Amino acid sequence: MDNPTLRVAAVILYMLVVLAVGRALYLFLMRLKRKRTEALRAKALELGFTFQPEGWTDSRDQPLLETPLFGQGWRGQRDLPFTNLMTSSQNGLKISIFDYTYFIGGGKDTRVYRQTVGAFSKAGVHLPYFELRPAGFIDEIWDTLGHKNIHFEADPEFSRRYVLRGALDDKVIAFFTPSLRSFLESLDPHDKWHLEGNADTLVLYRFKQRTPPPELRTFYEQTTSIATSFLNLAG
């Protein structure tokens, strides 16, 4: 291998192999993406939704997506942040279900976060800016150190089960009435729903979980039921 010509040939061969593997992986991922899109299109039409594979074509039709989820990380140029959009209306509720992608870090340390999101908007509703998610052991530690979570002294079970944060603590505390907290405590904890709100829009999703096409109907029914009850209790 001391021959310079052989070393150059080896480097070129290595680069060609890397490029070939990279291209094969890219084509495989594109195939999976197209397969998911077509499967979701069929399910959306089955449910009576309008389907837009690349998200909103008119920003005026987009709900107010200004909650903590959409402020995370950065959005890629190759991977559109909003894809496989399904929209519908039901009893005054504007429904948008879509895949949302964002990135954390950069270079070799880039991490991709993809989840299926349900956004529900209703005229006349005024939600405070908040984030509600399942609590874990790490959250207890961070809360002890930073005291960032909102607690309800009269409802320790709610505070044990959920991490609740908002822009204005007093406004969020007043908004989460005993009846609303009781409803949220009735949800199955194994579902691990994240709920976020701002103005007239409520957002629901499971962190880093994209819904398989065969389970889209269940996702739609569950999120719509939760959103309807939540927004009704919100007045």
Secondary structure, 3 states (H helix, E strand, C coil): CCCHHHHHHHHHHHHHHHHHHHHHHHHHHHHHHHHHHHHHHHHHHHHCCEEECCCCCCHHHCCCCCCHHHHCCECCCCCCCEEEEEEEEECCEEEEEEEEEEEECCHHHCEEEEEEEEEEEECCCCEEEEEEEECCHHHHHHHHHHCCCCCCCCCHHHHHHEEEEECCHHHHHHHCCHHHHHHHHCCCHHHCCEEEEEECEEEEECCCCCCCHHHHHHHHHHHHHHHHHHHHHCC
